[in-house]
Amino acid sequence: IMSDFGLILVGLTLCTTTSSLQCNYLSLQQRKAIENSLQLLDKIGKKFPQQCLTEKTFFRFPEQVLKPRQKEAVKMAIEEIFHHIFHIFSKNLTLAAWDGTALKQFQNGLYQQIEQLEACVIKNQTRCFQNKEDNRLKLKKYFRKIDCFLKDKQHNLCSWEISRAEIRRCLQLIDKVIRRI
């Protein structure tokens, strides 16, 4: 019985150590994942259609959510952003005329990034609660604008292309922030 308990302790220690190591390299993992996501966003669709240039919309990403003093608050904001992007890119895609394989890879990559962030960020959530709620509201408002834009345009090709360009810009901002952490 004592040896079984010892094995359980060793297993728990290894899991905790592995988890801590993954969290220590989270920024590097995230940079690679974002680079991959940006490549997939390019692969999903073709060049931005000329006929969509007149429909350009400015959604005004709330950049302040990526500028808090605490790294954990930034990671929580990034996790929230990925949730919203995943949500947007998981519905009403029929008129987008995109590469389905690349889209699935993009969705899977986002899901993996969310899981990695959740595993590492959950430990320190209580410290940043107020900041997280403020950021959550700002991000919700930003992504609601994108969602409403898509709905207003009935998820047509141009609305998806404009949204894809906006999400690309969003991921580029996150990449810049992660490089500084």
N, C-alpha and C positions, 0 to 999 in steps of 0.2 A: 504494500500500500504506500509506503514511504517513497519507493522508487517511482511510482506513478505520479505522485504529487511533484516530485523533482522534475520529471519529464514535462509536466504541465507548466511549471515555472520556467523551464528552459524555453519551451515553445512560446510562452507569452513574452519572454524577454526578446527572443528572436523577432517576433512579430512587431514589437514596439521599436526595436532597433531598425528593422527594415523600413517601417513606416517613417521613422525619424529621418533616415537617410533619404527616402524619397522626398520628404518635405524640405530637406536641406538643398536638394537639387531641383526644387520646384521651378525656380525662375528659369533655369536652363531648359527644363522639360517644356515649360510654357512657351519659351521663345521658339523652340523647334516646332511645337504644335501650332503656334500662330503662323509661323513661316509656311508650314504645310497647309493650313487653312486658307491663307492668302493665295497660294498656288492653286488650290482646289477651287476657290472662288473665281479665279481667272479661267480655269478649265471648264467650270460649270456652263458658262455662257460664252458667247463670242464677243467681239469688239462691241463697245457701247453703240447702239443703233442711232444713227443720225436723226431719225424722226423723233427721238425721245429728248433731244437737247432742249426743245422749247418747253418741256414739262418739268425741267429741273426744279427741285424743291430743296430748301435748306431746313434741316431738322434741328440744327444747333445742339450737338452733343454736349452734355454738361461736363466739360473737362475737369471741373473742380472735384468731381467724385474720384478722380485718379490722382489727386494732389494732397491727400491727408498726410499728416506727419507719421502716422503709424503704418508700417508695412502690412500689418494684418488687415487694416481697414482697406488698403488698396487691393489686397487679395480678395477680400469679401466683395468689393465693388466689381472686380473682374469676374468673379464667380456669378454675380447677379447679371452682368452683361451677357455672359455666355448662356445663361438660362433664357434670357429674352431673345437672343439671336436664334437659339435652338427652337424656341416656340414659333418665331416668325417663319423660319425655314422648314417648318414641319406641317404646313397647311396650305391649301389652295394654290398649289404650284402648277396646276394643269396648263395655264396659259403662258408659263415662263419659257417653255420650249428649251429646257436645259438638258445637259448631259446627266442622265439619271444615275449612272455609276459614280460620277464625280460628286453629285449631290449627296448620295448615300454616304460616301467617304467623308464629306464635309460634316454631315450630321453626326456620324460616328465619332469623328475627331472632336467635335464640340462636346458630345456626351462624355468622352474620356477626360477632356479637360475639366469639365464640371465635377466629375467624380474625384479627380486628383485634388482639385481645390477644396472640395468638401471635406476630404479626408484630412487635409493639412490645416484648414482654417477653423474647423469646428472647435478645436481646442481653445482658441482664444476669442471666441465670439462675445463673451460677456463684457470684456474690456471695451469693446468698440460698439456696443449696442446702439447708443444714441446716434453716433456717426453713421452707422449702418442704416438705420431707419431713415435718416435724412437723405442719404445717398440712394436708398431704395426708391424713395418717392420721386427723386429727380430722374432716375433711370426709368422708372415706370412711365413717367410723363413723356420722356423722350421716345421710348419704344412704342408708346400708345400713338404718338404722332405718325410713326412709320406704319403701324398697323392700320390706323384710320385712313392714311393715304392709300394703302393697298386696297382697302375696302371701298373707298370713294371711287377709285379707278377700276373697281371690279376685278382686281388682281390681273390686270392686263399686262401685256409684255413690257411696256414702258415703265409701269409702276414697279414691276419686279426688277428691271434693269437699274432703275434709280435706287431702289432699296438695296440691291446688291452692291452698287457703288458706295452707298452710305455705310453699309456694314464693312466694306473693305477699309474705308477711312477710319471707322471705329476700331477695327483690329490693328491698323497701323498705329493709332494712338496708344493702344494697350502695349504693343510691341515696344514703343519708345519708353513707356513707363517701366516695363519689366527690365529693360536694359539698364535702367538707372537704379533699380532695387539691388 
